[in-house]
Amino acid sequence: MGQIRADAQGPEAQKRAGPRGPEARPMSPHLSVWRWHLTMFCSILNRATGIALYGGLLILAAWAVALASGPDAYALVMGLLGSLLGKLVLLGLTFSLLFHLAGGIRHLVWDAGYGYAPKTADMSGAAAVAFAVVGTLAVWALAWMTGAL
């Protein structure tokens, strides 16, 4: 991309263009330029689930501290986790753990140099989402059948 000639643009363009003015710089791609696809969704979801797992680690640490602190503190934390909101958070953490696991395996395969073809990448993304959904349902069904819920 060549530089903009300020003398051919008029006085207003001369003020704002310059050698490093906005018109002289290339534009970065923005979300409006890209078509949403499964691989993009999985990439964003992998980052989001990684962040969610940090929150889950804090919940696990709070549970462990409550366990060590005695029956009253433990009952408080278990009451929070057993509430509707607590169960929704745990459901989301279950999905996050399973999706992040599947995404990590996807990335290991990519690190080995395989699975970069668009069709293959979309199929592995769909498989990761399906694994996380089916796995989450299976874990929660097992918890319900054993009376853990």
Secondary structure, DSSP 4 states (H G I P E B T S, - for coil): -PPP-GGGT-HHHHHH-TTTSGGGSPPPP-TTTSPP-HHHHHHHHHHHHHHHHHHHHHHHHHHHHHHHH-HHHHHHHHHHHHSHHHHHHHHHHHHHHHHHHHHHHHHHHHHTT---SHHHHHHHHHHHHHHHHHHHHHHHHHHHHTT--
